[in-house]
Amino acid sequence: MQHATAFFELDADALKAWVIDRGMPAFVSKQLLDWVYRRGVIDPAQMTDLSKANRDLVSHEMRFEQSLVRRHLQATDGTQKLLMAWPREAAARATGDVSLPLADATPGAGERETECVMIPADGRKTACVSSQIGCPVGCRFCASGIGGLEGNLTRGRIVEQVWKLGRLPDVERISHVVFMGMGEPLSNFEAVTGAIRTLNADWGLGISARRITVSTVGLPSAIEKLMGFDIPVTLALSLHAPTDELRRQIIPWAEYSTIPQLLEACHEWFRATGREITLEYILLGGFNDAIEHAEELARLARSIRANVNLIRWNEVEGLPYTRPATEHVHAFQETLRTRGVNVHIRASRGRDIAAACGQLRHEARAAR
């Protein structure tokens, strides 16, 4: 079977080697990078500064998109969400294999799906991307883990999400990226860090490292590994509860590490990188949103260099939680503020398009 090379899987050096290997001048690699990442063009026929022979060769031997967009929804607040389908044949690859069968260009019944979201706010255009198909963590409140983990996304499939979000109407350019979509980013470490290199590189999408956030449910060893990564991204810890007892009720992976161990890893992160941690805390009505929970969370946040993001839970059909009342959310925030914690309430975006993590995929599957 004839194979095509997936463009987004390649860094600048690998693309240059690919070009030279096919008898083209080395500068063609820079032309390709410019067309795709600067001009947003992926049709070789439109790459007019390439010779006709080189356009034909690239068209025949390179694939620029691995996914098909199954649904594109736009919310009243400007949030846009994509449900993207990937060929099942290669969905679980995380090995850097960039050769994909041309016959898989149109996924069918064997495809797997992920989501990504573009969130506009305060002049920013933030891409919230997935790192895995499904999720191994299985947080009780999250639609992403329903059905478990189906596979890892490759470096290129992560980059492709950001690129496609940047080509949506009224977007123009993605300014920030958060790994807060489907999956646990640090359990797909090589693909995620490889994607970050492309997102950050001058030859790639050129997004500042400080504007790239990796969100993790938290394993101390994984946080320690990320400390050694040479691109200074921001780290967010999905805490979601102020005690181990409460946290283990909603996060199965909380069995593997205690909150004190996680906070020690966060302390070491700050000591090694000088970058403050963001503690993410999803508020579940009647479960973890009481004043005593806020008081305990304040104590934890003040033990390290951290800020807190409060997230109101978006309803997911079939899950046994409720969205907290607005007055409870503000009382929770005020309790933290009076104790000296830098805390923000994350705006609920795209509620009319099932923008919560994994929600659109879950609803689409339920409707089939």
ZIGI-V218062 format. One line per field, one symbol per residue. phi: phi as a letter, one per 30 degrees, with the letter a starting at -180 (. if undefined). psi: psi as a letter, one per 40 degrees, with the letter a starting at -180 (. if undefined). A space follows every 10 residues. Layout:
BEGIN
phi=???
psi=???
END
This chain:
BEGIN
phi=.dccddeddc dddddddddd dcicdedddd dddddddcci cbcedcdddc dedddddddd cbccbcccdd bbcbddcjdb bcccccddec dcdbcidccb dddddbdbdd dbbbbbbccc ahicbccccc cbciaddied ccddddjicc lcddedddde edddddcdei ciadcbbbdb ddjcedcbed dddddeeddd dddcdiceed cccccbdjbe ddddddeddd cddccbcddi acbdeddddc bedddcacde dddddddded ddcicddccc bdcceicbcd dddddddddd dddbdacbcc bdddebejcd bbdddedddd ddddddddci cdbbcdddci ddbhddeidd eddddddd
psi=hiiihhdeei addddddddd deeiideddd ddddddddef hehddegeei iddddddddd ehhdheihhd ihihideehi hhhhhihdde dehfeehehi hdeedgibde iiiiiiihhh hfeihhhhii eihahedfhd ehedeheahe iiiidddddd dddddeeihe ddhhdihhge ahihdeefdd dddddddddd idebefhhde ehhhhiehhd dddddddehe hgiihhhgce ieiddddede hdeedeiidd dddddddddd dddehiihhh hhhhhedfei dddddddddd deeihiihhh hhhhhhheif iihiiddddd dddddddeee hhiihhhhif deffeihedd dddddde.
END
